[in-house]
């Protein structure tokens, strides 16, 4: 499947901004099953210089600085991607989840060390006994890891409701756990927190969903906006994605942009401003299959 993805972000400032520095993560990654054929980032007002490089997690970042007064900022990223269906996992064929927890402690391979860093708490996702207890419905003793993570996804989808007005971008995972209502970011953070509370690696994925569903298929929650889901690490299978907001295993309709420990590692646009006072934000996302 070939997609054209457009992400437009507009900031309008109450007072002029004199200087601003920004980091943009809107270029989709090249990963198995996904190839970014081309991408272009348009910025108004146009900065004199931009710079692009990969961050610690391999996400593509674009930096720019505006050193002239401006009352608005428009950042638009347009990409063309080739995405193929991921190979379906056999969720009953994976190691018992407890053995994965135990093996990570002594696994000094590059893959094991990379996975182990996603066991620990991060800025927005902390482990807790309460979340470990909640997750144990899906994690009885000896349960194959991937089957357990799949059930945890279903349980979260069953117990929580999508509500765009219930939380904010800074809402802690514990507050979402108490409210039982929130957005895709909250669903992903909760599943990650539950897995880490059991000692399992889990990472946060930022991306997009296909805007129009295939014929006869329901429209997924999160289309027309940035989306978020999570990924669990399994020895022998690598990283396997799960979307608790939509209770599904991502396929070619999910487009990966970036991953990290939580949202703070992969926010689409992050900046430091001098001046500006209050501002309004408008975001538009369009994902269209063109072939």
Buried (B, 14 or more C-beta within 10 A) or exposed (E): BEBBBBBBBBBBBEEEBBBBBBBBBBBBBBBEBBBBEEBEBEBEEEBEEBEEEEBEBEBBBBBBBBEEBBBBBBBBBBBBBBBEEBEEBEBEEBBBBBBBBEEBEEBEEEEBEBBBEBBEBBEBBBBBEBBBEBBBEBBEEEBBBBBBBBBBBBBBBEEBEBEEEBBEEEBBBBBBBEBEBBBBBBBBBBBBBBBBBBBBBBBBBBBBBBBBEEEEEEEBBBBBBBBBBBBBBBBEBEBBBBBBBBBBBBBBBBBBBBBBBBBBBBBBBEBEBEBBEEBEEEBEBBBEBEE
